[in-house]
Amino acid sequence: MKKLLLIIVLLLPNIALAVQPDEVLSDPALEARAREISKDLRCLVCQNESIDDSNASLARDLRLIVRERLVKGDSNDEVKTFIVERYGEFALLRPTAGGANRILWLSGPLMLLLALLFGGIYLRGRSRASQALQSDLSDDEKRRLDELLKD
């Protein structure tokens, strides 16, 4: 028990909360909305973390922008639109599936279907080729082949 407590105490300082106390809004409803929006926005420095989880200075700036826009009365979608207009769609952790991104979303499944189609065509042609070779053998050749395969 003492060892577990010691481990927790030693690891606790390593756990850093990205959102600093001076960033937190006084209105709990607005703060909850800010956290919800921040979880959907990518840290442009870390790239695989949300701005809510990142300690980068740019992430802090984005968190402050989100809170500033909410205080001004913007909706969640308006805040995200503002960030996307300013930093591009890369700022979203979950990019939209419309527009030019539709090509990216559909290319994976399309390539899989094409690979299956071409693989099936190849295997079908290969099996027909082996059948054609077997039928082109004379009776004497077939008998000789059977003798060789038995050995």
Buried (B, 14 or more C-beta within 10 A) or exposed (E): EEEEEEEEEEEEEEEEEBBEEEBBBEEEEBBEBBBEBBEBBBBBEBEEBBBBBBBBEBBBEBBBBBBEBBEEEBEBEEBBEBBBEEBEBEBBBEBEEEEEEEEEEEEEEEEEEEEEEEEEEEEEEEEEEEEEEEEEEEEEEEEEEEEEEEE
